[in-house]
Amino acid sequence: MRRFASLGWQEVLLPDGARYFSNPNLHVVTDVDLRNAERVDVITTFLDERDPETLPPPEWELWLRDASESTTASSLIKAWVHHKARMVLFERPSSDLGEIMNKGVDSTLLRVYVRRCLC
């Protein structure tokens, strides 16, 4: 068994060849390549040391993106995704979807999300 799988992560391959990893127990997804043990450690450390408010409210997922150009270091960007509403936010959302409608949705990140999730 791969190490990431023993930690609750599932590898998802998309039709375009892209891959991401999902942890359904935590409601967290990442495009960080968890086949690399060092990257698994980065994500695990981040989640172990997180503020409890980082995890998403019901019906949301936390999306951890790697913004680093480096192959040896990671710089994580946090975004919260609501699949039903097709929303991507950089700020942790409240549980009230009506309140969220007034927040700005990042259109660039939304295009990445739509391209990957709605194939």
A tleap script that builds the chain and sets N, CA, C and O, in Angstrom:
source leaprc.protein.ff14SB
mol = sequence {
  NMET ARG ARG PHE ALA SER LEU GLY TRP GLN
  GLU VAL LEU LEU PRO ASP GLY ALA ARG TYR
  PHE SER ASN PRO ASN LEU HIE VAL VAL THR
  ASP VAL ASP LEU ARG ASN ALA GLU ARG VAL
  ASP VAL ILE THR THR PHE LEU ASP GLU ARG
  ASP PRO GLU THR LEU PRO PRO PRO GLU TRP
  GLU LEU TRP LEU ARG ASP ALA SER GLU SER
  THR THR ALA SER SER LEU ILE LYS ALA TRP
  VAL HIE HIE LYS ALA ARG MET VAL LEU PHE
  GLU ARG PRO SER SER ASP LEU GLY GLU ILE
  MET ASN LYS GLY VAL ASP SER THR LEU LEU
  ARG VAL TYR VAL ARG ARG CYS LEU CCYS
}
set mol.1.N position { 0.841 -1.185 0.000 }
set mol.1.CA position { 0.000 0.000 0.000 }
set mol.1.C position { 0.886 1.248 0.000 }
set mol.1.O position { 1.881 1.319 0.722 }
set mol.2.N position { 0.512 2.213 -0.810 }
set mol.2.CA position { 1.259 3.462 -0.843 }
set mol.2.C position { 1.043 4.223 0.456 }
set mol.2.O position { -0.014 4.127 1.080 }
set mol.3.N position { 2.056 4.977 0.852 }
set mol.3.CA position { 1.991 5.694 2.128 }
set mol.3.C position { 0.799 6.643 2.191 }
set mol.3.O position { 0.118 6.712 3.214 }
set mol.4.N position { 0.540 7.380 1.102 }
set mol.4.CA position { -0.570 8.332 1.147 }
set mol.4.C position { -1.901 7.609 1.382 }
set mol.4.O position { -2.786 8.142 2.052 }
set mol.5.N position { -2.044 6.414 0.842 }
set mol.5.CA position { -3.288 5.660 1.024 }
set mol.5.C position { -3.468 5.239 2.479 }
set mol.5.O position { -4.590 5.207 2.985 }
set mol.6.N position { -2.377 4.920 3.142 }
set mol.6.CA position { -2.479 4.522 4.552 }
set mol.6.C position { -2.879 5.695 5.442 }
set mol.6.O position { -3.292 5.488 6.583 }
set mol.7.N position { -2.762 6.919 4.940 }
set mol.7.CA position { -3.154 8.117 5.687 }
set mol.7.C position { -4.548 8.608 5.297 }
set mol.7.O position { -4.976 9.679 5.727 }
set mol.8.N position { -5.252 7.824 4.482 }
set mol.8.CA position { -6.621 8.175 4.126 }
set mol.8.C position { -6.781 8.893 2.802 }
set mol.8.O position { -7.888 9.318 2.469 }
set mol.9.N position { -5.697 9.042 2.027 }
set mol.9.CA position { -5.746 9.750 0.748 }
set mol.9.C position { -6.051 8.789 -0.384 }
set mol.9.O position { -5.604 7.642 -0.385 }
set mol.10.N position { -6.820 9.275 -1.349 }
set mol.10.CA position { -7.128 8.517 -2.556 }
set mol.10.C position { -6.610 9.296 -3.759 }
set mol.10.O position { -6.772 10.514 -3.833 }
set mol.11.N position { -5.993 8.599 -4.691 }
set mol.11.CA position { -5.498 9.230 -5.914 }
set mol.11.C position { -6.613 9.223 -6.956 }
set mol.11.O position { -7.265 8.202 -7.171 }
set mol.12.N position { -6.827 10.376 -7.603 }
set mol.12.CA position { -7.854 10.506 -8.635 }
set mol.12.C position { -7.172 10.946 -9.926 }
set mol.12.O position { -6.480 11.964 -9.958 }
set mol.13.N position { -7.376 10.166 -10.992 }
set mol.13.CA position { -6.831 10.499 -12.306 }
set mol.13.C position { -7.952 11.043 -13.177 }
set mol.13.O position { -9.025 10.446 -13.263 }
set mol.14.N position { -7.702 12.178 -13.823 }
set mol.14.CA position { -8.692 12.798 -14.688 }
set mol.14.C position { -8.447 12.417 -16.145 }
set mol.14.O position { -7.338 12.011 -16.492 }
set mol.15.N position { -9.449 12.539 -16.996 }
set mol.15.CA position { -9.297 12.157 -18.405 }
set mol.15.C position { -8.156 12.877 -19.130 }
set mol.15.O position { -7.579 12.337 -20.074 }
set mol.16.N position { -7.830 14.106 -18.684 }
set mol.16.CA position { -6.749 14.854 -19.344 }
set mol.16.C position { -5.366 14.471 -18.826 }
set mol.16.O position { -4.367 15.064 -19.234 }
set mol.17.N position { -5.297 13.484 -17.929 }
set mol.17.CA position { -4.017 13.027 -17.389 }
set mol.17.C position { -3.623 13.703 -16.086 }
set mol.17.O position { -2.673 13.276 -15.429 }
set mol.18.N position { -4.340 14.751 -15.706 }
set mol.18.CA position { -4.049 15.418 -14.432 }
set mol.18.C position { -4.465 14.500 -13.298 }
set mol.18.O position { -5.313 13.624 -13.467 }
set mol.19.N position { -3.855 14.713 -12.136 }
set mol.19.CA position { -4.215 13.916 -10.973 }
set mol.19.C position { -4.342 14.831 -9.768 }
set mol.19.O position { -3.714 15.887 -9.689 }
set mol.20.N position { -5.165 14.400 -8.844 }
set mol.20.CA position { -5.234 15.072 -7.551 }
set mol.20.C position { -5.482 14.002 -6.504 }
set mol.20.O position { -5.713 12.838 -6.831 }
set mol.21.N position { -5.431 14.406 -5.246 }
set mol.21.CA position { -5.582 13.473 -4.136 }
set mol.21.C position { -6.688 13.986 -3.233 }
set mol.21.O position { -6.798 15.186 -2.980 }
set mol.22.N position { -7.502 13.064 -2.753 }
set mol.22.CA position { -8.654 13.410 -1.937 }
set mol.22.C position { -8.600 12.639 -0.624 }
set mol.22.O position { -8.274 11.452 -0.598 }
set mol.23.N position { -8.924 13.332 0.463 }
set mol.23.CA position { -9.075 12.672 1.754 }
set mol.23.C position { -10.528 12.878 2.179 }
set mol.23.O position { -10.863 13.904 2.771 }
set mol.24.N position { -11.398 11.898 1.877 }
set mol.24.CA position { -12.819 12.070 2.154 }
set mol.24.C position { -13.157 12.219 3.634 }
set mol.24.O position { -14.181 12.813 3.972 }
set mol.25.N position { -12.322 11.695 4.512 }
set mol.25.CA position { -12.592 11.832 5.945 }
set mol.25.C position { -12.395 13.261 6.423 }
set mol.25.O position { -13.119 13.730 7.300 }
set mol.26.N position { -11.420 13.954 5.851 }
set mol.26.CA position { -11.129 15.336 6.245 }
set mol.26.C position { -11.823 16.359 5.344 }
set mol.26.O position { -11.871 17.544 5.673 }
set mol.27.N position { -12.362 15.903 4.207 }
set mol.27.CA position { -12.944 16.799 3.201 }
set mol.27.C position { -11.876 17.756 2.678 }
set mol.27.O position { -12.086 18.965 2.582 }
set mol.28.N position { -10.722 17.174 2.341 }
set mol.28.CA position { -9.581 17.931 1.830 }
set mol.28.C position { -9.149 17.306 0.512 }
set mol.28.O position { -9.093 16.082 0.389 }
set mol.29.N position { -8.842 18.146 -0.475 }
set mol.29.CA position { -8.265 17.704 -1.739 }
set mol.29.C position { -6.996 18.509 -1.993 }
set mol.29.O position { -6.848 19.628 -1.501 }
set mol.30.N position { -6.086 17.927 -2.763 }
set mol.30.CA position { -4.851 18.636 -3.083 }
set mol.30.C position { -4.334 18.209 -4.441 }
set mol.30.O position { -4.526 17.068 -4.861 }
set mol.31.N position { -3.674 19.139 -5.129 }
set mol.31.CA position { -2.990 18.791 -6.367 }
set mol.31.C position { -1.503 18.538 -6.110 }
set mol.31.O position { -0.742 18.293 -7.047 }
set mol.32.N position { -1.091 18.598 -4.842 }
set mol.32.CA position { 0.282 18.256 -4.469 }
set mol.32.C position { 0.458 16.760 -4.725 }
set mol.32.O position { -0.389 15.958 -4.331 }
set mol.33.N position { 1.547 16.387 -5.379 }
set mol.33.CA position { 1.774 14.985 -5.745 }
set mol.33.C position { 2.165 14.167 -4.515 }
set mol.33.O position { 3.324 14.168 -4.098 }
set mol.34.N position { 1.199 13.480 -3.948 }
set mol.34.CA position { 1.423 12.714 -2.718 }
set mol.34.C position { 2.112 11.378 -2.969 }
set mol.34.O position { 2.314 10.605 -2.032 }
set mol.35.N position { 2.473 11.095 -4.208 }
set mol.35.CA position { 3.295 9.910 -4.472 }
set mol.35.C position { 4.726 10.163 -4.001 }
set mol.35.O position { 5.507 9.225 -3.837 }
set mol.36.N position { 5.064 11.439 -3.783 }
set mol.36.CA position { 6.363 11.852 -3.275 }
set mol.36.C position { 6.271 11.934 -1.746 }
set mol.36.O position { 5.469 12.703 -1.216 }
set mol.37.N position { 7.087 11.144 -1.038 }
set mol.37.CA position { 7.017 11.063 0.431 }
set mol.37.C position { 7.251 12.412 1.098 }
set mol.37.O position { 6.632 12.705 2.121 }
set mol.38.N position { 8.137 13.242 0.536 }
set mol.38.CA position { 8.382 14.562 1.127 }
set mol.38.C position { 7.143 15.439 1.038 }
set mol.38.O position { 6.854 16.207 1.956 }
set mol.39.N position { 6.412 15.328 -0.062 }
set mol.39.CA position { 5.187 16.112 -0.226 }
set mol.39.C position { 4.094 15.614 0.724 }
set mol.39.O position { 3.309 16.408 1.243 }
set mol.40.N position { 4.048 14.315 0.944 }
set mol.40.CA position { 3.097 13.766 1.932 }
set mol.40.C position { 3.387 14.384 3.297 }
set mol.40.O position { 2.472 14.766 4.026 }
set mol.41.N position { 4.669 14.474 3.629 }
set mol.41.CA position { 5.056 15.061 4.921 }
set mol.41.C position { 4.630 16.521 5.021 }
set mol.41.O position { 4.184 16.960 6.080 }
set mol.42.N position { 4.763 17.283 3.924 }
set mol.42.CA position { 4.363 18.704 3.926 }
set mol.42.C position { 2.869 18.822 4.219 }
set mol.42.O position { 2.462 19.611 5.072 }
set mol.43.N position { 2.059 18.043 3.517 }
set mol.43.CA position { 0.608 18.112 3.705 }
set mol.43.C position { 0.213 17.611 5.096 }
set mol.43.O position { -0.629 18.214 5.762 }
set mol.44.N position { 0.819 16.517 5.527 }
set mol.44.CA position { 0.503 15.959 6.849 }
set mol.44.C position { 0.860 16.946 7.946 }
set mol.44.O position { 0.080 17.147 8.876 }
set mol.45.N position { 2.034 17.565 7.849 }
set mol.45.CA position { 2.444 18.566 8.845 }
set mol.45.C position { 1.489 19.750 8.842 }
set mol.45.O position { 1.082 20.222 9.903 }
set mol.46.N position { 1.128 20.233 7.660 }
set mol.46.CA position { 0.189 21.352 7.572 }
set mol.46.C position { -1.128 21.002 8.263 }
set mol.46.O position { -1.644 21.790 9.056 }
set mol.47.N position { -1.665 19.832 7.966 }
set mol.47.CA position { -2.950 19.449 8.551 }
set mol.47.C position { -2.849 19.179 10.050 }
set mol.47.O position { -3.789 19.466 10.792 }
set mol.48.N position { -1.718 18.630 10.504 }
set mol.48.CA position { -1.533 18.377 11.937 }
set mol.48.C position { -1.408 19.672 12.727 }
set mol.48.O position { -1.845 19.746 13.876 }
set mol.49.N position { -0.809 20.700 12.111 }
set mol.49.CA position { -0.554 21.964 12.810 }
set mol.49.C position { -1.599 23.031 12.512 }
set mol.49.O position { -1.453 24.176 12.939 }
set mol.50.N position { -2.627 22.675 11.799 }
set mol.50.CA position { -3.617 23.659 11.357 }
set mol.50.C position { -4.437 24.216 12.509 }
set mol.50.O position { -4.578 23.603 13.567 }
set mol.51.N position { -4.960 25.383 12.264 }
set mol.51.CA position { -5.966 25.974 13.118 }
set mol.51.C position { -7.250 25.159 12.887 }
set mol.51.O position { -7.573 24.865 11.736 }
set mol.52.N position { -7.983 24.789 13.929 }
set mol.52.CA position { -9.205 23.996 13.726 }
set mol.52.C position { -10.193 24.652 12.748 }
set mol.52.O position { -11.003 23.963 12.129 }
set mol.53.N position { -10.126 25.959 12.614 }
set mol.53.CA position { -11.017 26.664 11.700 }
set mol.53.C position { -10.642 26.465 10.229 }
set mol.53.O position { -11.395 26.865 9.341 }
set mol.54.N position { -9.500 25.858 9.970 }
set mol.54.CA position { -9.067 25.650 8.592 }
set mol.54.C position { -9.927 24.614 7.885 }
set mol.54.O position { -10.236 24.762 6.703 }
set mol.55.N position { -10.317 23.561 8.607 }
set mol.55.CA position { -11.128 22.533 7.969 }
set mol.55.C position { -12.467 23.119 7.533 }
set mol.55.O position { -12.997 24.023 8.179 }
set mol.56.N position { -13.001 22.605 6.449 }
set mol.56.CA position { -14.200 23.212 5.864 }
set mol.56.C position { -15.469 22.926 6.651 }
set mol.56.O position { -15.580 21.904 7.329 }
set mol.57.N position { -16.431 23.852 6.550 }
set mol.57.CA position { -17.749 23.590 7.138 }
set mol.57.C position { -18.474 22.533 6.296 }
set mol.57.O position { -17.992 22.159 5.227 }
set mol.58.N position { -19.624 22.054 6.768 }
set mol.58.CA position { -20.372 21.044 6.011 }
set mol.58.C position { -20.632 21.491 4.568 }
set mol.58.O position { -20.882 22.667 4.302 }
set mol.59.N position { -20.567 20.540 3.658 }
set mol.59.CA position { -20.799 20.709 2.226 }
set mol.59.C position { -19.642 21.405 1.495 }
set mol.59.O position { -19.755 21.678 0.300 }
set mol.60.N position { -18.547 21.691 2.181 }
set mol.60.CA position { -17.383 22.325 1.560 }
set mol.60.C position { -16.197 21.379 1.598 }
set mol.60.O position { -16.161 20.448 2.402 }
set mol.61.N position { -15.220 21.622 0.721 }
set mol.61.CA position { -13.933 20.934 0.763 }
set mol.61.C position { -12.838 21.974 0.846 }
set mol.61.O position { -12.960 23.070 0.299 }
set mol.62.N position { -11.774 21.623 1.530 }
set mol.62.CA position { -10.574 22.453 1.548 }
set mol.62.C position { -9.696 21.967 0.405 }
set mol.62.O position { -9.404 20.776 0.298 }
set mol.63.N position { -9.275 22.901 -0.454 }
set mol.63.CA position { -8.425 22.583 -1.595 }
set mol.63.C position { -7.053 23.176 -1.323 }
set mol.63.O position { -6.905 24.397 -1.262 }
set mol.64.N position { -6.055 22.329 -1.161 }
set mol.64.CA position { -4.678 22.774 -0.940 }
set mol.64.C position { -3.940 22.693 -2.265 }
set mol.64.O position { -3.745 21.611 -2.818 }
set mol.65.N position { -3.530 23.857 -2.767 }
set mol.65.CA position { -2.815 23.925 -4.041 }
set mol.65.C position { -1.361 24.256 -3.786 }
set mol.65.O position { -1.037 25.026 -2.882 }
set mol.66.N position { -0.504 23.682 -4.573 }
set mol.66.CA position { 0.932 23.947 -4.470 }
set mol.66.C position { 1.284 25.078 -5.430 }
set mol.66.O position { 1.225 24.911 -6.648 }
set mol.67.N position { 1.652 26.235 -4.871 }
set mol.67.CA position { 1.983 27.395 -5.687 }
set mol.67.C position { 3.477 27.491 -5.964 }
set mol.67.O position { 3.921 28.415 -6.645 }
set mol.68.N position { 4.242 26.563 -5.452 }
set mol.68.CA position { 5.695 26.610 -5.604 }
set mol.68.C position { 6.113 26.098 -6.974 }
set mol.68.O position { 5.538 25.142 -7.496 }
set mol.69.N position { 7.120 26.747 -7.551 }
set mol.69.CA position { 7.705 26.274 -8.804 }
set mol.69.C position { 8.782 25.236 -8.524 }
set mol.69.O position { 9.250 24.557 -9.438 }
set mol.70.N position { 9.171 25.113 -7.274 }
set mol.70.CA position { 10.248 24.220 -6.866 }
set mol.70.C position { 9.780 22.776 -6.834 }
set mol.70.O position { 8.617 22.496 -6.544 }
set mol.71.N position { 10.687 21.867 -7.132 }
set mol.71.CA position { 10.356 20.446 -7.019 }
set mol.71.C position { 10.685 19.914 -5.631 }
set mol.71.O position { 10.351 18.774 -5.310 }
set mol.72.N position { 11.343 20.738 -4.796 }
set mol.72.CA position { 11.742 20.273 -3.470 }
set mol.72.C position { 11.016 20.990 -2.338 }
set mol.72.O position { 11.110 20.560 -1.188 }
set mol.73.N position { 10.296 22.068 -2.630 }
set mol.73.CA position { 9.600 22.812 -1.578 }
set mol.73.C position { 8.150 23.026 -1.999 }
set mol.73.O position { 7.827 23.003 -3.187 }
set mol.74.N position { 7.305 23.228 -1.038 }
set mol.74.CA position { 5.896 23.492 -1.318 }
set mol.74.C position { 5.471 24.789 -0.667 }
set mol.74.O position { 5.890 25.116 0.444 }
set mol.75.N position { 4.640 25.514 -1.372 }
set mol.75.CA position { 4.019 26.713 -0.850 }
set mol.75.C position { 2.521 26.526 -1.060 }
set mol.75.O position { 2.029 26.601 -2.186 }
set mol.76.N position { 1.807 26.283 0.023 }
set mol.76.CA position { 0.403 25.914 -0.086 }
set mol.76.C position { -0.523 27.122 -0.126 }
set mol.76.O position { -0.381 28.065 0.652 }
set mol.77.N position { -1.457 27.071 -1.036 }
set mol.77.CA position { -2.539 28.051 -1.113 }
set mol.77.C position { -3.809 27.319 -0.697 }
set mol.77.O position { -4.101 26.232 -1.194 }
set mol.78.N position { -4.558 27.922 0.218 }
set mol.78.CA position { -5.809 27.322 0.686 }
set mol.78.C position { -6.983 27.949 -0.057 }
set mol.78.O position { -7.056 29.167 -0.222 }
set mol.79.N position { -7.887 27.106 -0.495 }
set mol.79.CA position { -9.145 27.568 -1.079 }
set mol.79.C position { -10.230 26.607 -0.605 }
set mol.79.O position { -9.971 25.431 -0.352 }
set mol.80.N position { -11.435 27.123 -0.492 }
set mol.80.CA position { -12.563 26.300 -0.074 }
set mol.80.C position { -13.509 26.174 -1.255 }
set mol.80.O position { -13.820 27.163 -1.919 }
set mol.81.N position { -13.968 24.950 -1.519 }
set mol.81.CA position { -14.790 24.644 -2.688 }
set mol.81.C position { -16.153 24.125 -2.243 }
set mol.81.O position { -16.252 23.242 -1.392 }
set mol.82.N position { -17.198 24.692 -2.836 }
set mol.82.CA position { -18.562 24.194 -2.643 }
set mol.82.C position { -19.019 23.704 -4.009 }
set mol.82.O position { -19.322 24.504 -4.895 }
set mol.83.N position { -19.069 22.379 -4.177 }
set mol.83.CA position { -19.342 21.802 -5.493 }
set mol.83.C position { -20.746 22.117 -6.003 }
set mol.83.O position { -20.914 22.444 -7.178 }
set mol.84.N position { -21.756 22.024 -5.136 }
set mol.84.CA position { -23.131 22.278 -5.577 }
set mol.84.C position { -23.294 23.711 -6.077 }
set mol.84.O position { -23.940 23.947 -7.098 }
set mol.85.N position { -22.714 24.656 -5.362 }
set mol.85.CA position { -22.840 26.064 -5.734 }
set mol.85.C position { -21.767 26.482 -6.749 }
set mol.85.O position { -21.804 27.596 -7.271 }
set mol.86.N position { -20.813 25.582 -7.026 }
set mol.86.CA position { -19.695 25.864 -7.935 }
set mol.86.C position { -18.976 27.141 -7.525 }
set mol.86.O position { -18.772 28.055 -8.324 }
set mol.87.N position { -18.598 27.169 -6.250 }
set mol.87.CA position { -17.913 28.324 -5.692 }
set mol.87.C position { -16.529 27.938 -5.204 }
set mol.87.O position { -16.317 26.842 -4.687 }
set mol.88.N position { -15.592 28.858 -5.379 }
set mol.88.CA position { -14.239 28.713 -4.853 }
set mol.88.C position { -13.898 30.013 -4.132 }
set mol.88.O position { -13.965 31.093 -4.718 }
set mol.89.N position { -13.529 29.898 -2.844 }
set mol.89.CA position { -13.215 31.074 -2.036 }
set mol.89.C position { -11.830 30.940 -1.420 }
set mol.89.O position { -11.387 29.834 -1.109 }
set mol.90.N position { -11.147 32.067 -1.243 }
set mol.90.CA position { -9.862 32.070 -0.547 }
set mol.90.C position { -10.025 32.255 0.952 }
set mol.90.O position { -9.107 31.947 1.712 }
set mol.91.N position { -11.166 32.749 1.390 }
set mol.91.CA position { -11.431 32.899 2.821 }
set mol.91.C position { -12.317 31.746 3.263 }
set mol.91.O position { -13.179 31.290 2.512 }
set mol.92.N position { -12.097 31.272 4.498 }
set mol.92.CA position { -12.932 30.178 4.999 }
set mol.92.C position { -14.377 30.653 5.048 }
set mol.92.O position { -14.674 31.696 5.630 }
set mol.93.N position { -15.267 29.891 4.440 }
set mol.93.CA position { -16.669 30.303 4.396 }
set mol.93.C position { -17.382 30.013 5.709 }
set mol.93.O position { -16.964 29.163 6.495 }
set mol.94.N position { -18.461 30.738 5.919 }
set mol.94.CA position { -19.351 30.396 7.030 }
set mol.94.C position { -20.253 29.274 6.536 }
set mol.94.O position { -20.168 28.878 5.373 }
set mol.95.N position { -21.087 28.776 7.378 }
set mol.95.CA position { -22.013 27.713 6.974 }
set mol.95.C position { -23.226 28.264 6.243 }
set mol.95.O position { -23.992 27.501 5.654 }
set mol.96.N position { -23.413 29.588 6.273 }
set mol.96.CA position { -24.571 30.224 5.649 }
set mol.96.C position { -24.239 30.579 4.205 }
set mol.96.O position { -23.484 31.520 3.960 }
set mol.97.N position { -24.792 29.841 3.246 }
set mol.97.CA position { -24.498 30.067 1.842 }
set mol.97.C position { -24.949 31.449 1.386 }
set mol.97.O position { -24.318 32.036 0.508 }
set mol.98.N position { -26.027 31.984 1.962 }
set mol.98.CA position { -26.493 33.323 1.603 }
set mol.98.C position { -25.456 34.385 1.934 }
set mol.98.O position { -25.280 35.335 1.171 }
set mol.99.N position { -24.769 34.239 3.058 }
set mol.99.CA position { -23.725 35.185 3.451 }
set mol.99.C position { -22.553 35.114 2.473 }
set mol.99.O position { -21.911 36.125 2.188 }
set mol.100.N position { -22.289 33.942 1.976 }
set mol.100.CA position { -21.146 33.734 1.085 }
set mol.100.C position { -21.365 34.380 -0.264 }
set mol.100.O position { -20.402 34.811 -0.897 }
set mol.101.N position { -22.582 34.459 -0.719 }
set mol.101.CA position { -22.862 35.021 -2.034 }
set mol.101.C position { -22.338 36.449 -2.173 }
set mol.101.O position { -22.116 36.926 -3.286 }
set mol.102.N position { -22.142 37.126 -1.049 }
set mol.102.CA position { -21.653 38.497 -1.088 }
set mol.102.C position { -20.130 38.589 -1.118 }
set mol.102.O position { -19.588 39.679 -1.301 }
set mol.103.N position { -19.428 37.465 -0.941 }
set mol.103.CA position { -17.971 37.462 -0.978 }
set mol.103.C position { -17.498 37.323 -2.410 }
set mol.103.O position { -18.216 36.802 -3.263 }
set mol.104.N position { -16.296 37.790 -2.668 }
set mol.104.CA position { -15.740 37.672 -4.010 }
set mol.104.C position { -15.288 36.259 -4.306 }
set mol.104.O position { -14.626 35.622 -3.486 }
set mol.105.N position { -15.645 35.777 -5.468 }
set mol.105.CA position { -15.195 34.470 -5.928 }
set mol.105.C position { -14.013 34.706 -6.849 }
set mol.105.O position { -14.075 35.563 -7.730 }
set mol.106.N position { -12.939 33.960 -6.656 }
set mol.106.CA position { -11.751 34.118 -7.480 }
set mol.106.C position { -11.993 33.443 -8.834 }
set mol.106.O position { -12.087 32.218 -8.914 }
set mol.107.N position { -12.093 34.248 -9.898 }
set mol.107.CA position { -12.464 33.704 -11.204 }
set mol.107.C position { -11.366 32.835 -11.812 }
set mol.107.O position { -11.676 31.869 -12.509 }
set mol.108.N position { -10.096 33.148 -11.573 }
set mol.108.CA position { -9.013 32.333 -12.118 }
set mol.108.C position { -9.026 30.951 -11.491 }
set mol.108.O position { -8.936 29.944 -12.193 }
set mol.109.N position { -9.136 30.903 -10.178 }
set mol.109.CA position { -9.168 29.627 -9.482 }
set mol.109.C position { -10.424 28.848 -9.853 }
set mol.109.O position { -10.384 27.621 -9.952 }
set mol.110.N position { -11.535 29.545 -10.058 }
set mol.110.CA position { -12.767 28.886 -10.462 }
set mol.110.C position { -12.596 28.217 -11.824 }
set mol.110.O position { -13.097 27.112 -12.032 }
set mol.111.N position { -11.892 28.871 -12.758 }
set mol.111.CA position { -11.652 28.259 -14.073 }
set mol.111.C position { -10.826 26.982 -13.937 }
set mol.111.O position { -11.100 25.999 -14.626 }
set mol.112.N position { -9.819 26.978 -13.059 }
set mol.112.CA position { -9.026 25.770 -12.834 }
set mol.112.C position { -9.912 24.675 -12.269 }
set mol.112.O position { -9.851 23.527 -12.709 }
set mol.113.N position { -10.736 25.033 -11.293 }
set mol.113.CA position { -11.641 24.069 -10.681 }
set mol.113.C position { -12.610 23.482 -11.712 }
set mol.113.O position { -12.778 22.265 -11.791 }
set mol.114.N position { -13.238 24.347 -12.492 }
set mol.114.CA position { -14.213 23.902 -13.472 }
set mol.114.C position { -13.560 22.993 -14.504 }
set mol.114.O position { -14.131 21.970 -14.881 }
set mol.115.N position { -12.378 23.357 -14.958 }
set mol.115.CA position { -11.683 22.561 -15.970 }
set mol.115.C position { -11.370 21.166 -15.424 }
set mol.115.O position { -11.464 20.184 -16.160 }
set mol.116.N position { -11.005 21.067 -14.160 }
set mol.116.CA position { -10.629 19.768 -13.594 }
set mol.116.C position { -11.805 18.947 -13.120 }
set mol.116.O position { -11.800 17.723 -13.256 }
set mol.117.N position { -12.808 19.592 -12.570 }
set mol.117.CA position { -13.892 18.851 -11.924 }
set mol.117.C position { -15.098 18.596 -12.821 }
set mol.117.O position { -15.923 17.733 -12.519 }
set mol.118.N position { -15.204 19.313 -13.883 }
set mol.118.CA position { -16.388 19.153 -14.722 }
set mol.118.C position { -16.057 18.524 -16.066 }
set mol.118.O position { -16.778 18.705 -17.048 }
set mol.119.N position { -14.949 17.777 -16.095 }
set mol.119.CA position { -14.556 17.107 -17.348 }
set mol.119.C position { -15.590 16.104 -17.771 }
set mol.119.O position { -15.428 15.447 -18.799 }
savepdb mol mol.pdb
quit
